[in-house]
């Protein structure tokens, strides 16, 4: 069986990856700098079980959750 990616599928995966990854990073750093400016605060990153174990047909999702867990 041969799998191929169309341009639309690649663009969709890139959009999902950008949303999952960039959203977490931007919020994390905004919270960090806000806490530093106030000299107080804590950050709690919430991940999911998907960050600890790969799953079928959802590699991008599981990879981004593993990144959030590692923040």
N, C-alpha and C positions, 0 to 999 in steps of 0.2 A: 504494500500500500504506500502511495506517495502522498505526502502532505505538502501543500504549498500555501504561502501567505499572500493574500491579495493586498493591495495598497490600503483598502478600507480596513481590513483586519489589523494591519500593523498600526495604522493611525488610531484605531480604537484602543488597542493595547497600550500605545504610548499615552493616550489621554487618561486611561485608567491608572497607569503607573504614575503619571505626573500628579494626578489628584491624590492618590493614596500616599505617595512619598512626600511631595511638596507641601501638602496640607499639614502633615504632621511636623515637618521640619519648621515651617513658617510659624505655626502656633507655638512650638516649643521655644524657639528663639525669641518670639515676641514676649512670651511669658517670662523667659529668663531676664531679658532686659528690663521689663516692667518691674520685676522683683528686685533687681539690682538698684534701680532708681529709687525704689521705696525702702531699700535696706531690709526688706522682709518678704516672706512668701515662700511657697513650696510648689513644686511641680510634680504632678502624678501623671505619668504616661500610661495610658490604658492600651493594652494590646489584646490579643486573643490567643487561643490555643493554636490557631493557624501559624503563629509565629514560632512555634516550637516543633512542629511536625509538618512535613510536606503533604499535600493532598492531590488527588487526581484532577487533572485538567484545570487547575487553578494556580499554576506556578507563580504567576506575577503577583497575585493576591497574597499568597503565602510568603513570598520573598519580601514584599513590602511590610507585612506584619512582623517578620523576623527583624527587619530594620528598626521598626518602632520599638520592639522589645529591647533592642541593643542600645537605644538612645540613652 
